[in-house]
Amino acid sequence: MKKSFLLLSSMLVLANVGVLNAQESSESSLSVEMSESVSTDESTSESVGESSEAVVESGSENEDKKDPFDPACYETVFEADTYKIGTDMPAGEYKLFALEEYASYDLTEDARGEEYIAYNSIETFAYVVVEDGQFLEISEAFAVPVEDVDPVEPVDGKFGPGVYRIGVDIEPGEYKVTSIGEYASYDIATDANLIEYVDYGSIEKSNYVEVRDGEYLELDEAELIVE
C-alpha cells in the first residue's frame, strides 16, 4: 500500500514538473516572438521614415527647379499681343520664350508697322530692348523682364538653339559650334535686337566662334560646346 502511494506521489510530482516546464517553454517562445515582432516593427518604421524623408527631399529638389518656358513661374509676364512701350509695357530689356513653332516678335517705331526697327523668329528664346513710343508685337510667345530670368544652363555640356547674352548665359571666349540641322548658322551682335552684327557664319559640320562680354550670340539649328 505504501509503495503504491509513493509511486502515485512520484507520478504527480513528475506531472507537475512537466506542466511547469511546458509553461516556461511556452512563455519563453512567446517572449522571443514578441521581441522579434518589436524588432521587425522598429525596422519597418525606420524604413518608412527613411522613404518619407527621401520623398520630401526629392520634392524639394523638384520645387527648386522651375520651367523657364512656363509663364506661371514669373511675376511679370507680357503675353502674345501688341504693346505700346511706355503705355502698356515699360521700356527696357526683355527675354522672350517661344510657346509655338512659329513664335516671333516685331519692333516698330509706329502703330502701322511701317518704320521697322527689328524682327526675329524665336526658335526657343530671344532678347529685345524696347524704348518709349515704340510698338512691340509678340506672336506665339511671351516676354519677361531680363532681371527676372535665370541664366541659361548647358545640357550635357552644350547650349542649343537660341539667343544668349555673353557674360550672363555664356562666358566670353572661343567655342566650337556644330550643326544639328540642314541650315545651321550663328550670328554675333553687339545689341539685343541683333541689328549691329559683328560676325556671321553658316555651319556645314562645325565651326568656331569668339564671343565677348556684352555681345549676343544667336544659334540657329546649331549647338555650342562648352565641355
Secondary structure as UniProt FT lines:
FT   HELIX           2..64
FT   TURN            68..69
FT   HELIX           71..73
FT   STRAND          82..85
FT   TURN            86..88
FT   STRAND          92..98
FT   TURN            101..102
FT   STRAND          104..108
FT   TURN            111..112
FT   STRAND          116..121
FT   STRAND          125..130
FT   TURN            132..133
FT   STRAND          135..139
FT   STRAND          141..145
FT   HELIX           146..148
FT   TURN            156..157
FT   STRAND          158..159
FT   STRAND          162..166
FT   TURN            167..169
FT   STRAND          173..179
FT   TURN            182..183
FT   STRAND          185..189
FT   TURN            192..193
FT   STRAND          197..202
FT   STRAND          206..211
FT   TURN            213..214
FT   STRAND          216..220
FT   STRAND          222..225
//
